[in-house]
Amino acid sequence: MVFTLGLQKKVEQNFNMQITKEKEMTMFDKLKGAIGISNRMQTPRVEKVVVSVGVGKITDKKKFELIIDRLTKITGQKPSMRPAKKSIATFKVREGDISGYQVTLRGDRMHDFLDKLIHVAFPRTRDFRGIRASSIDEMGNITIGLKEHTIFPETSDEDLRDVFGMAITIVTSATDATSARALLAELGIPFKKEE
């Protein structure tokens, strides 16, 4: 009984899910002065999150299965294969060869993944000093590269030989980089302090 209460308090303190969904609901009041919007429908939102892993020169079927399994555990959704569109002889790639795996998250899974990324994965990243604001493109999207998938709690006990990196693209409805930065900072994305 005592253990359960202690565990429940610890979970509530460290890992409060659905934070981003609640913040997105009150975003208009916080952003209307910062980016100059007058209508609630103009408020930028996170539309989707795309998690992708390139397999490179890996040809081992067990590695492919490991990547699929880990991505499924991390995102809660099975990844889809991304085949090569055309053959390139210099890279020894044939048309139809698997070049990577990708997961597109929307709705509740997207919000859960963002909460996990911001509040669990980023603090567990070695030598993490924040994300550069220059990584936001003109369209208002941001792509974050991670070197190790082991920063997520579902895969923390991995063998070092099986570690792979991933790219996380957060697609927003913002029309420019400044409104996207205001949105992402309000959601809790840790940006580097500008000097």
Rosetta blueprint (number, residue, H / E / L):
1 M L
2 V H
3 F H
4 T H
5 L H
6 G H
7 L H
8 Q H
9 K H
10 K H
11 V H
12 E H
13 Q H
14 N H
15 F L
16 N L
17 M L
18 Q L
19 I H
20 T H
21 K H
22 E H
23 K H
24 E H
25 M H
26 T L
27 M H
28 F H
29 D H
30 K H
31 L H
32 K H
33 G H
34 A H
35 I H
36 G L
37 I L
38 S L
39 N L
40 R H
41 M H
42 Q H
43 T L
44 P L
45 R L
46 V E
47 E E
48 K E
49 V E
50 V E
51 V E
52 S E
53 V E
54 G E
55 V L
56 G L
57 K L
58 I L
59 T L
60 D L
61 K H
62 K H
63 K H
64 F H
65 E H
66 L H
67 I H
68 I H
69 D H
70 R H
71 L H
72 T H
73 K H
74 I H
75 T H
76 G L
77 Q L
78 K L
79 P L
80 S E
81 M E
82 R E
83 P E
84 A L
85 K L
86 K L
87 S L
88 I E
89 A H
90 T H
91 F H
92 K L
93 V E
94 R L
95 E L
96 G L
97 D L
98 I E
99 S E
100 G E
101 Y E
102 Q E
103 V E
104 T E
105 L E
106 R L
107 G H
108 D H
109 R H
110 M H
111 H H
112 D H
113 F H
114 L H
115 D H
116 K H
117 L H
118 I H
119 H H
120 V H
121 A H
122 F H
123 P H
124 R H
125 T L
126 R L
127 D L
128 F L
129 R L
130 G L
131 I E
132 R L
133 A H
134 S H
135 S H
136 I E
137 D L
138 E L
139 M L
140 G L
141 N L
142 I E
143 T E
144 I E
145 G E
146 L E
147 K L
148 E L
149 H H
150 T H
151 I H
152 F L
153 P H
154 E H
155 T H
156 S L
157 D L
158 E L
159 D L
160 L H
161 R H
162 D H
163 V L
164 F L
165 G L
166 M E
167 A E
168 I E
169 T E
170 I E
171 V E
172 T E
173 S L
174 A L
175 T L
176 D L
177 A H
178 T H
179 S H
180 A H
181 R H
182 A H
183 L H
184 L H
185 A H
186 E H
187 L H
188 G L
189 I L
190 P L
191 F E
192 K L
193 K L
194 E L
195 E L
